[in-house]
Amino acid sequence: MSTLFDSDSAATDIRTPLADRMRPRRLEDVIGQTHLLGPDGPIRLFYDRREFPSILLWGPPGVGKTTLAQLIAREAGYHFTRLSAIEAGVKEVRELIAQAQFRQQQGRKSLMFIDEIHRFNKNQQDALLHAVETGVITLFGATTENPSFEVNAALLSRCQVYRLQSLTDEELGQVIDRALTADGVLKDLDIHLEDRDLLISLSAGDARTALNALELAVSFARKGSGRQVQITRSILEKALQQKTAQYDKSGENHYDTISAFIKSMRGSDPDAALFWLAKMLDAGEDPRFIARRMVIFASEDVGNADPFALSLAVTGFQAVELIGMPEGRINLAQVVTYLACCPKSNASYVAIEEALSEIRSGANATVPIFLRNAPTRLMKQEGYGDGYQYPHSFDNQFVRANYFPEKVPVKSFYRPGSHGKEKLFRERLEFFWPERYQSLKKKD
C-alpha cells in the first residue's frame, strides 16, 4: 500500500527509476489520452469540477492509469490510497474502508486506487460495493483486461469505464524528449540517441517501457564520469533485451492477432495458426485466453463436423490450467493443429442465431401440453403430457410428431453440412424429416 506522497519524493530522488521521476505533476503534463483529457473529455470535465465518480481505467501497461489517479487525488483534495490486487485481500480492503469512513465523518474524501483490479476475486470485489455505493470511497480501478469479463456486474454498474489508448509514436517521442531535457539526471548529460525510432518502435506505445529502456541504455553507454553518452542501436536492443513483437494484451494489435489466429484455423492452415500462436505466447499473452477462444472455435467453426473437437479443446484448456507455462504451449499446439485440420461447419452457430432471432421476433413460445412434464397428480388431471409418444418405443427410436409450439411455422434452423460427422447427421435428418431437409439437396 502506498500514499500520494510517495510519488512526490520520487520526482527528486535520483535513486528512483526514471519512469517514476518523470511521472507528470499536473494534468496538463500528461501526454496522450486526449479523448479523455481534452477540453470536452469526460475526465477533464470531472477534473475541472474537482468531483469524481468511481472509475475503472482500462488500458495497456504504461499509458498513465496510475498517474491519472494520483493527479486527480492531489488536485481534487482526496486522500489517496493505492492497493495492489495481487497483494491485498479482503481484510486490507475492509481496514482501508473503515479508515475512509472515519475521514468521511470529518468531511474528508477518500480515493482508493486498486491496481490490476481484475485480479480481485468476487469476494474481494463485493467488499467494495457498499463503500462505493454510499460514497465512503471513490474507487479508481486499473485493469489491462476487459472489465466486462473480469469485474463483477454489481461493481461494474457502479463505475464509469474509460479506455486508455496506447501512446502514438509521436506521443512516445514527446515522452522521450521530455525525459532527455527535463529529468534531473539526464539533462546534465550530452546524450546522442542514434536510433530514436527504434526505441519508439520497440516500446510499442508503452511510456514506462520506453523510459526504462532509455535509462538502462544510458547506464550501458556511459563511460566514467563524462557527459558524452552515445546510445547505439545495439545498446538499445541490449537494453530492451530482445526485439519484442509489438503486442499488448488489450490494444488493437491484440485483437488483430487473435483474429489472424482464429481465421487461420478456420481456413484450415495449421502452420499459419501456429505462427500466430507463437507470437501471442512470446508476447506474454495469457494462455488461458487462447485456450478459451479455441473452446469457442471448436463449436462455432468445427461443430458437428467433428464433435470430438470440443472435447479436445476443453481438455486442452484444463491441461493448460493444470500444467501452466511454458509446457502448456505443447498442449495448445496440439489443440491448434487438430482444430485447423478438422473439417469445418458453422451450422450449429448459424442455427442458434436463427432460433434466437425467431424468439426475439415474438414467435409463440408456449409449450404444447403434450410436451409438458406432469410431476403432480393435478398436472396429470389437467392433461399435461397427454398424447406424448415415447420415441424409444418405435423403430429407429423415432416417431413423427410436431415438437414446435402451435401456430409456429416449422423451420430447419440446423442445416448440417456434407463433411465429417455432419454428413451422417444430414442423411439421418433427411430420412426422418424429408419435407424439411430434402431441400438441402437442391442447394448442393
C-alpha positions in Angstrom: 0.0 0.0 0.0 1.3 3.5 -0.8 0.1 7.1 -0.4 0.2 10.1 -2.7 3.3 11.4 -1.0 5.4 8.5 -2.2 5.3 9.9 -5.7 6.2 13.4 -4.5 9.6 12.3 -3.2 10.1 10.0 -6.1 10.4 13.0 -8.5 13.5 14.3 -6.8 15.2 11.1 -5.7 17.9 10.1 -8.3 17.7 6.5 -7.0 14.1 6.3 -8.2 13.6 4.8 -11.7 13.3 7.3 -14.5 9.8 6.3 -15.3 8.7 7.4 -11.7 10.9 10.5 -11.8 9.1 11.6 -15.0 5.6 11.0 -13.7 3.6 14.1 -14.6 2.9 16.5 -11.7 0.0 18.3 -13.4 -2.8 17.1 -15.6 -1.6 19.4 -18.3 1.7 17.5 -18.4 0.1 14.2 -19.2 0.9 13.1 -22.8 -1.8 11.3 -24.7 -5.4 10.3 -23.8 -6.8 13.5 -25.4 -10.2 11.7 -25.8 -10.4 11.7 -22.0 -8.3 14.7 -21.1 -9.1 17.2 -23.9 -11.4 20.2 -23.4 -14.5 18.1 -23.8 -13.1 14.9 -22.4 -15.1 13.3 -19.5 -12.1 13.1 -17.1 -11.2 16.7 -17.8 -14.8 17.8 -17.0 -14.8 15.9 -13.7 -11.3 17.3 -13.0 -12.5 20.9 -13.5 -15.3 20.3 -11.1 -13.0 18.6 -8.6 -15.6 15.9 -8.1 -15.3 12.3 -9.5 -17.5 9.2 -9.7 -15.9 5.8 -9.2 -13.9 4.9 -12.4 -12.4 1.9 -14.0 -9.4 2.8 -16.2 -9.0 0.1 -18.8 -5.9 0.1 -21.0 -2.5 -1.5 -21.7 0.5 -1.0 -19.4 2.5 2.3 -19.4 -0.3 4.6 -20.6 -0.9 6.6 -17.4 -3.6 4.8 -15.3 -1.7 5.2 -12.0 -0.6 8.7 -12.9 -4.2 9.9 -13.6 -5.4 8.5 -10.3 -2.6 10.3 -8.4 -3.1 13.6 -10.1 -6.8 13.5 -9.6 -6.5 12.8 -5.9 -3.9 15.6 -5.5 -5.9 18.3 -7.3 -9.3 17.3 -6.1 -8.3 17.0 -2.5 -8.9 13.3 -2.0 -6.9 11.2 0.5 -5.1 8.8 -1.8 -4.5 5.1 -1.1 -3.1 2.6 -3.5 -3.6 -1.1 -3.3 -2.2 -3.9 -5.5 -4.8 -6.5 -6.2 -2.1 -9.2 -6.3 -1.1 -8.5 -2.7 -4.2 -7.2 -0.9 -7.0 -9.3 0.5 -10.5 -8.6 1.9 -9.1 -7.8 5.3 -6.9 -5.0 3.9 -9.8 -3.6 1.9 -12.1 -3.5 4.9 -9.5 -1.8 7.0 -9.0 0.9 4.5 -12.7 1.3 4.1 -13.0 1.8 7.9 -10.3 4.5 7.8 -12.2 6.2 4.9 -15.4 6.1 7.0 -13.6 7.9 9.8 -12.3 10.5 7.3 -15.8 10.9 5.8 -17.1 11.8 9.3 -14.5 14.6 9.3 -15.6 15.8 6.0 -12.7 14.4 4.0 -12.9 12.5 0.8 -11.0 9.2 0.0 -9.9 7.9 -3.3 -8.8 4.2 -3.3 -6.8 3.2 -6.3 -6.6 -0.6 -7.0 -4.0 -1.7 -9.5 -4.9 -4.8 -11.5 -8.4 -4.8 -10.1 -9.3 -7.7 -12.5 -7.2 -9.9 -10.2 -9.6 -9.4 -7.3 -11.9 -12.3 -6.8 -15.7 -12.0 -6.3 -15.5 -11.7 -2.5 -12.8 -9.0 -2.7 -14.9 -7.0 -5.2 -18.0 -7.5 -3.2 -16.3 -6.0 -0.2 -16.0 -2.7 -2.1 -19.7 -2.5 -3.1 -21.3 -0.7 -0.2 -18.5 1.7 0.3 -18.6 2.7 -3.4 -22.4 2.9 -3.4 -22.6 5.1 -0.3 -19.7 7.4 -1.3 -17.4 6.3 1.5 -14.7 5.9 -1.1 -14.3 6.9 -4.7 -12.8 3.9 -6.4 -10.3 4.1 -9.2 -9.5 0.6 -10.6 -6.8 0.0 -13.2 -7.1 -3.0 -15.4 -5.4 -4.3 -18.6 -8.3 -6.7 -19.2 -11.7 -6.1 -20.5 -13.7 -5.1 -17.3 -16.9 -6.6 -18.8 -15.3 -10.0 -18.4 -13.2 -9.6 -15.3 -15.1 -7.2 -12.9 -18.4 -8.5 -11.5 -21.6 -6.9 -12.8 -22.6 -5.3 -9.4 -19.3 -3.4 -9.1 -19.1 -2.6 -12.8 -22.6 -1.0 -12.7 -21.4 1.5 -10.0 -18.4 2.7 -12.0 -17.7 4.7 -15.2 -15.4 2.8 -17.5 -12.9 4.7 -19.6 -10.5 3.1 -22.0 -6.9 4.4 -22.3 -5.1 4.0 -25.6 -1.5 3.1 -26.3 0.6 6.1 -26.9 1.2 7.0 -30.6 4.7 7.2 -31.9 4.5 11.0 -31.8 3.4 10.9 -28.2 6.0 8.4 -27.2 8.6 10.7 -28.8 7.4 13.5 -26.6 7.8 11.4 -23.5 11.4 10.5 -24.5 12.3 14.1 -25.4 10.9 15.4 -22.2 13.0 12.9 -20.2 16.1 13.9 -22.0 15.6 17.6 -21.3 13.7 17.8 -18.0 15.0 14.9 -15.9 17.4 16.0 -13.2 20.0 13.3 -14.2 19.7 13.1 -17.9 19.5 16.8 -18.7 23.1 17.2 -17.4 24.4 14.7 -19.9 25.1 15.1 -23.6 23.1 12.2 -24.9 23.1 11.2 -28.5 20.3 8.7 -29.3 21.4 7.1 -32.5 18.1 5.4 -33.3 15.2 7.1 -31.6 12.7 5.5 -33.9 13.9 2.0 -32.8 13.3 2.9 -29.2 9.8 4.2 -30.0 9.0 1.1 -32.2 10.1 -1.5 -29.6 8.3 0.3 -26.8 5.0 -0.4 -28.6 3.1 2.6 -27.1 4.2 1.9 -23.5 5.8 5.0 -21.9 7.2 3.0 -19.0 9.0 0.6 -21.3 10.5 3.5 -23.3 11.8 5.3 -20.2 13.1 2.1 -18.5 14.9 1.2 -21.7 16.3 4.7 -22.1 17.6 4.8 -18.5 19.2 1.3 -18.9 20.8 2.3 -22.3 22.3 5.4 -20.7 23.9 3.2 -18.0 25.2 0.8 -20.6 26.6 3.6 -22.8 28.0 5.9 -20.2 31.7 5.7 -19.6 33.2 7.0 -16.4 32.0 10.4 -15.3 32.0 12.1 -18.7 29.0 13.9 -20.1 29.1 12.3 -23.5 26.8 9.4 -24.0 26.5 7.7 -27.3 23.5 5.3 -27.5 23.8 3.0 -30.4 21.2 0.6 -31.9 22.9 -2.4 -30.4 22.9 -0.8 -27.0 19.2 -0.1 -27.3 18.5 -3.7 -28.3 20.5 -4.9 -25.4 18.6 -2.5 -23.0 15.3 -3.9 -24.4 16.7 -7.5 -24.2 15.2 -8.6 -27.4 13.3 -7.2 -30.4 9.9 -7.9 -28.9 6.9 -8.2 -31.2 4.6 -5.2 -30.9 1.7 -6.6 -29.0 -0.2 -5.6 -25.9 -2.9 -7.6 -24.3 -5.7 -5.2 -24.6 -4.9 -2.9 -27.5 -5.7 -3.1 -31.2 -2.8 -5.4 -32.1 -4.0 -7.9 -29.5 -7.4 -8.2 -31.3 -5.7 -8.2 -34.8 -3.5 -11.1 -33.7 -6.2 -13.2 -32.2 -8.3 -12.5 -35.3 -5.5 -13.8 -37.6 -5.1 -16.8 -35.3 -8.8 -17.7 -35.5 -9.1 -17.1 -39.2 -6.0 -19.3 -39.9 -7.6 -22.2 -38.1 -10.9 -21.5 -39.9 -9.0 -21.5 -43.1 -7.5 -25.0 -42.2 -3.9 -23.7 -42.2 -2.2 -25.2 -39.1 1.1 -23.6 -39.9 -0.2 -20.0 -40.0 -2.2 -20.7 -36.9 1.0 -21.9 -35.1 2.8 -18.8 -36.2 0.1 -16.5 -34.6 0.0 -18.8 -31.5 3.8 -18.4 -31.2 3.5 -14.6 -31.5 0.9 -14.4 -28.7 2.9 -16.7 -26.4 6.2 -14.9 -27.0 4.5 -11.6 -26.2 3.2 -13.0 -22.9 -0.5 -13.5 -23.7 -2.5 -15.4 -21.1 -2.6 -19.0 -22.4 -6.0 -19.4 -20.8 -7.3 -16.7 -23.0 -6.0 -18.5 -26.1 -7.5 -21.8 -24.8 -10.9 -20.2 -24.2 -11.0 -18.9 -27.7 -10.3 -22.4 -29.0 -13.1 -23.8 -27.0 -15.4 -21.3 -28.7 -13.9 -22.1 -32.1 -14.5 -25.8 -31.6 -18.3 -25.2 -31.6 -18.5 -22.2 -33.8 -16.3 -23.3 -36.7 -15.9 -27.1 -36.4 -19.2 -28.0 -34.7 -20.6 -31.4 -35.5 -18.3 -31.9 -38.5 -16.1 -33.3 -35.8 -17.8 -33.4 -32.3 -14.5 -34.5 -30.7 -13.1 -31.1 -31.4 -15.0 -29.6 -28.5 -13.9 -32.3 -26.1 -10.2 -31.8 -27.1 -10.5 -28.1 -26.8 -12.0 -28.3 -23.3 -9.3 -30.9 -22.3 -6.6 -28.6 -23.7 -7.9 -25.7 -21.6 -7.9 -27.9 -18.5 -4.4 -29.1 -19.3 -3.0 -25.5 -19.6 -4.6 -24.6 -16.2 -3.1 -27.8 -14.7 0.4 -27.6 -16.1 0.9 -23.9 -16.8 3.6 -22.4 -18.9 6.0 -23.0 -20.6 5.0 -26.7 -21.0 1.4 -25.6 -21.7 2.5 -24.4 -25.1 2.7 -28.0 -26.2 -1.0 -28.6 -25.2 -2.0 -25.5 -27.0 -0.1 -26.5 -30.1 -1.8 -29.9 -30.2 -5.3 -28.4 -30.0 -4.5 -25.7 -32.6 -3.2 -28.2 -35.1 -6.2 -30.5 -34.6 -8.7 -27.7 -34.9 -7.1 -26.3 -38.0 -7.1 -29.8 -39.7 -10.7 -30.6 -38.8 -13.5 -30.5 -41.3 -15.4 -27.3 -40.7 -19.0 -26.4 -40.1 -20.7 -23.4 -38.6 -24.1 -25.0 -38.8 -24.6 -25.1 -35.0 -23.7 -21.4 -34.7 -26.0 -20.3 -37.5 -28.8 -22.5 -36.1 -28.8 -20.9 -32.6 -28.6 -17.4 -34.1 -31.6 -18.1 -36.3 -33.6 -19.7 -33.4 -32.8 -16.7 -31.2 -34.0 -14.4 -33.9 -37.2 -16.3 -34.1 -37.8 -16.0 -30.4 -36.9 -12.3 -30.3 -39.3 -11.6 -33.2 -42.2 -12.6 -31.0 -42.9 -16.2 -32.0 -45.3 -18.1 -29.8 -43.2 -20.0 -27.3 -45.9 -21.6 -25.3 -45.0 -25.3 -24.7 -47.6 -27.7 -26.2 -49.5 -29.6 -23.5 -48.3 -33.0 -24.7 -44.7 -31.9 -24.3 -45.1 -30.7 -20.7 -44.0 -32.7 -17.7 -46.5 -33.9 -15.2 -44.8 -34.5 -11.8 -48.0 -33.9 -9.8 -51.5 -35.5 -9.8 -53.1 -32.2 -10.6 -50.9 -31.7 -13.6 -51.9 -35.1 -14.9 -55.5 -34.3 -14.4 -55.0 -31.1 -16.4 -53.8 -33.3 -19.3 -50.1 -32.5 -19.1 -48.2 -35.0 -21.1 -51.3 -36.5 -22.8 -50.5 -37.7 -26.3 -46.8 -37.8 -25.9 -45.3 -40.7 -27.8 -42.0 -42.1 -26.4 -39.5 -42.4 -29.4 -37.7 -45.4 -27.8 -40.9 -47.4 -28.2 -40.7 -47.2 -32.0 -38.4 -48.4 -34.8 -35.2 -46.4 -35.2 -36.1 -44.7 -31.9 -38.2 -42.2 -33.9 -41.8 -41.2 -34.1 -43.2 -38.4 -36.2 -44.6 -35.5 -34.2 -44.6 -31.7 -34.2 -42.4 -30.5 -31.4 -42.8 -26.8 -32.2 -45.4 -24.6 -30.5 -48.8 -24.3 -32.1 -49.1 -21.9 -35.0 -45.3 -21.6 -35.3 -44.0 -22.5 -38.8 -41.7 -25.5 -38.7 -38.2 -24.4 -39.8 -34.8 -26.1 -40.3 -32.6 -23.9 -38.1 -29.9 -26.6 -38.1 -28.7 -27.4 -41.6 -25.8 -29.9 -41.3 -23.1 -29.8 -43.9 -21.8 -32.7 -46.1 -18.5 -33.2 -44.4 -17.3 -35.2 -41.4 -19.8 -36.5 -38.9 -22.4 -33.9 -40.1 -22.8 -35.9 -43.3 -24.3 -38.8 -41.3 -26.5 -36.3 -39.3 -27.7 -34.8 -42.5 -28.6 -38.2 -44.0 -30.5 -39.1 -40.8 -32.4 -35.9 -40.8 -33.3 -36.1 -44.5 -34.7 -39.6 -43.8 -36.8 -38.6 -40.7 -37.9 -35.1 -41.9 -37.9 -35.2 -45.7 -40.2 -32.3 -46.2 -37.8 -30.1 -44.1 -34.4 -31.4 -45.2 -34.7 -32.7 -48.7 -34.5 -29.1 -49.9 -30.8 -29.1 -48.8 -30.0 -31.5 -51.7 -31.3 -28.9 -54.2 -28.8 -26.3 -52.8 -25.8 -28.5 -53.1 
